[in-house]
Every structure is written in C-alpha cells, then in structure tokens.
C-alpha cells in the first residue's frame, strides 16, 4: 500500500512539474529530471535488495516503483515536442531495463509490472499513427517476458503474457479500427 501511495504521489508531482513548473525549461532538462529521480530510486532499491536482508522485498518493490515511474515519465514526455522515435526508444529501453531487473532480482512483481506497462502503452504512444511500431514492441516484449518466465521458473507468466497480448490486440481491433 505504501508503494502505491508513493506511486500516486510521484505521478501527481510529475504531472504538476511537467505542466506547470518545467514548461519554461529546455526539453533535455525535462527529460533528464524525471529519469534522474527514478535512477536514484532504482539504485536505492537495488542496494536494499542486495545489502539489507530484512529489506529484500521492499528493495524489489522500489525498483518496480522506479520502472513504473519511468513509464509515467514517458507518458508525460508524449506532450513534449521531441522526436516520436526518441520516445519509442525510451519506452523500449525502460522495458529492457525492467526485464533485466526482473531477471537479476528474480522478482515476479517487476515482470507483472512490465506487462501492465505495455497494456497502457496506447495511452502514451499514438497507436493510430504507428501501429507497426506498437505491435513490434508488443512482440518483442512478449518474447522477452516468455524468456524471463523460463529463466525465473514462473510458468504462469507465459499464460499472463498470452492473455494480456490477446486482450490488447482485441481491444485495439475494437476501438481503433
């Protein structure tokens, strides 16, 4: 519950900062400020996971929080007039980092969070303009998560990936066609 409260708090803070405070700042400052914050949270979570045995789960939850905040930063950057391909690259990089941390920390919460992050991808990627890029992203993510499910020996993740992929494809077909 505490991580969810922090997520909503940071989400509100990011929205307020990107729409009110950071409007006059250059794009590079807007981009790096959100990712600098999440990098500090990731490093803290990684440290707690490996150095403090009592805080192993909390450290994993902090890493998951930072990866979710990265998705939120990408969402708010969709309104910044930057190259669309650059935003796609940031989302793909965040996904690769999420799969890496889910493998390295052997935690399932990050894997499920990556699935949820891809489910909300159409809200910050204009799917109508570039469905090829979006569906390519879905395929790469599905392959990465299936590989992850084999590596962390969590067979249920394969079923979640397939179910989530089918729901996304059907929803896209119903609402975007």
N, C-alpha and C positions, 0 to 999 in steps of 0.2 A: 504494500500500500504506500509505503514511503517513496519508493522509486516512481510509482505512478504520480504521486503528488509533485515530485521534483520534475518529472517529465512535463506535466501540465504547466508548472510554474516557469520552466525554461522555455516552453513553447510560447507562452504568453509574452515572456520577456523578449524572445527573438522577434515575434511579430511586432511588438511595440518598437523595438530598436530598429528593425528594417523599414517600418512605415513612418516613423516619426524622427528618431534621432539620427540614424545613419543615412538619411536621404541626401544630405549635402556632402557626404564623404565619397571619395572615389570608389569605384567598383571593387578594386583589389582589396581595399580595407574592409568593405562589406563582406567579401568572400572569406578572407582570412580570419576575420574576427570570430565568426561562428565556428570555423574549423579549429581555431586555436583553443577555444573553450572546450570543445569536445575532445581534443587531443589531451588536454590536462585531465579530463575525467577518465579517459581511456587509460592513461598512464597510472592514475591513482587506483583504478580498478584492477589493473594488471599487477601492480605492486601488492595490493591487498590479497589478491588470489594466490600469489606465489610466496609471499613473505610472512603473511599472518594466517596461520591455520584456522583461527577462530572466525576469520572474515572471508573465507574462500567463496562462499555463495554470494555474499554481499559484493565482493570484488567482481564476480561474473555478472551480477546484476548491474553494477556500474558500467561495465564495458557494454552491456546490452543497451543501457540508457544512452551512452555516448553515440552508439551506432544509430539509434532511433533519432537522436538529436541531429545527427548528420543528414538523415532523410528530411527532417524538418528544415534544416538549413538549405538543402537543395530545393525544397518546396518554396521557401521564401525567395530564393535566388531566381526562380522562374519569372518573377516580376522585374528583375534587374535586366537592363538591356545588354546582355552579354551573348556570346555565341551559343546557339542552341546545342551544338555538338559538344561544347565545353561542359554544359550542364549534364548532358548524357554521360560524358566521361566521368564527371564527379559521382554520379549515381552508380555507374558501373564500378568505379574504384571503391566506393563505400560497400558495395555488395561483395567484392573480392576480399576486402578487409574483414567484413562480417563473417564470411565463410572461413577465412584464416583463423580468426579468433575463436569461432565455434569449434574448429578442429584443435587448435592449440590448447584451449582451456577445457576441451571436451565437455562442453555445456550445451544443453538442448534449448535453453531459453534463447540463445542467440540465433540458433537455426530457425526456430519458430518466428522470431522477430524478423529475420530476413524474409521469410515467407510473407509476413504481414506487410513489410515494407514494399514488397513487389506488388502486393494486392492493391495498395494505394498509389502505385506508380502513375496511373492515368490522371490523377489529380494534379501532378506536377510535371508530367510530360504530356505534351499535346499529341494525343494518340491519333486524332483525326488527320493531322499533317504528316505524321511519320509512323504509320502502323508497322512498317517493315522493321524499323529500329526497335520499336516496343516489343514486337513478337520475337525478334532475335534476342533481345535482352531476356525475355521470359524463357526461351530455350536454353540459353547459356546458364541462367540461374537454376533452372530445373536440373540440368546436368551436374552443375556444381553441388547442389543440395543432395542429389542422389549419391554422388561420390562421397559426400560428407556422411550420409546415413550409413554407408558401408564402413567408413573409417571409424566412426564413433559407435558403431554397432547398435544403431537405433532404426530398426526396420520400419517402424511406424512412420518415420519421416518420409519414406518413399510414398506411402499412401497419402500423406498430407500434401506432398508436392503435386501428385497427380490430381487429387481432388481440387486443390486450390487452382491449379492450371486450367482444369476443365471449367470451373466456375468463372474464372477470369475470361476465358475465351467465349463462353456462352453469354456472359454479361456484355462483353464488347460487341458481340454479334447483335444482341437485342437492342442495346441503347445507342450504338454508334453507327449502325447501318440504316 
